[in-house]
C-alpha cells in the first residue's frame, strides 16, 4: 500500500496539547484541570454537529478532525487548545501506518 499523501503545508495552526489532571476538591471529589504538554502545528477540519435532547435540555456536540505530525504520548482523553476553544481527543490513528502523521477525532468542549 502506498503512503497516504498529507500536505505538511496544511499544518498552519498552532495548538497546545494538554493532558487532564485530577485535582482534589477538598470534599472527597475531584475536578479536572488541564496541564500543558507541548505546542504543535495542526490542521483542523469541522466534521459535524449533532443535536439531542437530554434532561429537558438541548445539547449540541461539534466534532472535528485534527491532523498533526506524530507525537509520542498523544492519546485519547487529552485535548488540543486553540485559543479559548478546547477539542477533546476521542480517537487517534495513523492513517497509513507510516508513523508520519496522526488523525485525531475530537469533540469541542461546550
ZINOR-V123349 format. One record per backbone hydrogen bond with DSSP energy under -1.0 kcal/mol. NH is the residue of the N-H (numbers start at 1). CO is the residue of the C=O. If there is no record, write none. Layout:
BEGIN
[[NH/CO] [NH/CO]]
END
This chain:
BEGIN
[[10/7] [11/8] [12/10] [13/42] [15/40] [16/81] [17/38] [18/79] [19/35] [21/33] [23/31] [25/29] [31/23] [33/21] [35/19] [37/17] [38/17] [40/15] [42/13] [43/67] [45/65] [47/63] [48/63] [50/61] [52/59] [54/57] [59/52] [61/50] [63/48] [64/106] [65/45] [66/104] [67/43] [68/102] [70/100] [74/71] [77/89] [78/75] [79/18] [80/87] [81/16] [82/85] [85/82] [87/80] [88/107] [89/78] [90/105] [91/105] [93/103] [102/68] [103/93] [104/66] [105/91] [106/64] [107/88] [108/62] [109/86]]
END
